[in-house]
Amino acid sequence: MDLQDMTRWIKLFLIHGIITFWGLSAWSQDQTCPFNINFSSGDLSSWSAQTGLVGHAVKNYAAPNTGVSTIPEYSIATNGIQVITSSFSDAFGNFQTIPVINGYAYGYSIKIGSTATSWDLHTGTREPGGFTRAITYSINVPAGPASTPYTMTYAYAMVLENGTHNSTNQPLFKATLSTPGGVVACASPSYYLPTLNDANPGQGGGTGTGGIGSDTQPLVPRCSPPGPYCNLDGVNTPNGCHGAHCFQHRSGSQVLQCQVYYQYYQAGCWTTAVSGGYWTCCDCRCGTGGPTCGCAQFSTGPVPLPDGSESGKN
């Protein structure tokens, strides 16, 4: 491919999740790097950005964005895009947000995403869907022989919430490298959490907002299930649940499928307010007339468990 006088774009998208996008390094025929390609200015200078809602409105932040280091989620104050200049351990993935990879120490990074969901819009429903975020950089590739390629390296880590929706509605991370001739497919990865595609419209997933654990999440659910919490290992924690959704429970040597149990509550589920949020609690009946148990999910975000081959069921 002849790279003379060619312009390339990098565009990153994230839906329903958190991504740490680590700084880029670029080399070319004259060994120059595009200005602030690795966020070394501590802001979004020369980058453009966009926030929005899935399938709905967007808000564009055109370059140069000099001095802008954070951009809020669409229509709420929570940061959806944030330049990181000092490394810390990610609360969900437990990785360093400014990494050292194969001996190379990056100096800056950018986080795309947050723990916000459409519930934070306070519309009373899940609609109009989750948040989207994107950043874009246009590079003028310097002239030079095609035999001396222009190369760029970037690294990324991600945390995506398993909402147990159909696959097309699951969280997505996508990086796109494009030229005037089209998308460079081998340099444009995308990731999502596939499911069995058997969720009914409007169902799937709880109201949780992120990855495993949270600084504000109580360690013990505040529910009163008709039995133990649905579990797969004999420990009285709701590890057999999809968030607050009934899923499986081990009884003796058998792992039973569970459904919502309506004996005590008309809806089968209820909420219990605690400091920092609330628990969504559901009673469950497992097997045919089998044991009862309960599921629980805290409002600030435990990931639905377990994440296995049955993760698309509700």
LINMOBEL-V44416 format. One record per backbone hydrogen bond with DSSP energy under -1.0 kcal/mol. NH is the residue of the N-H (numbers start at 1). CO is the residue of the C=O. Records with the same first field share a line. If there is no record, write none. Layout:
BEGIN
NH->CO + CO
END
This chain:
BEGIN
6->3
8->139
9->178
10->137
11->176
12->135
13->174
14->133
15->172
16->131
18->159
19->112
20->157
21->110
22->155
23->108
25->153
27->151
31->28
37->34
39->36
42->39
44->68
46->64
47->44
48->136
49->61
50->134
51->59
52->132
53->57
54->130
56->53
59->51
61->49
68->65
71->81
73->78
76->73
80->71
81->71
82->111
83->69
84->109
90->95
94->90
97->88
101->104
104->101
106->99
109->84
110->21
111->82
112->19
113->80
120->117
121->118
122->119
129->126
132->52
133->14
134->50
135->12
136->48
137->10
139->8
141->6
148->145
151->27
153->25
157->20
159->18
163->161
169->166
170->167
172->15
173->191
174->13
175->189
176->11
178->9
179->182
182->179
184->177
185->183
187->184
188->185
191->173
203->200
217->214
227->225
230->294
237->235
239->237
240->230
241->238
242->245
245->242
248->240
249->256
250->231
251->254
254->251
256->249
258->247
259->285
261->283
270->281
272->279
274->277
277->274
279->272
280->297
281->270
282->295
283->268
284->293
285->259
286->291
287->257
293->284
294->228
295->282
297->280
299->278
301->298
308->306
311->308
313->310
END
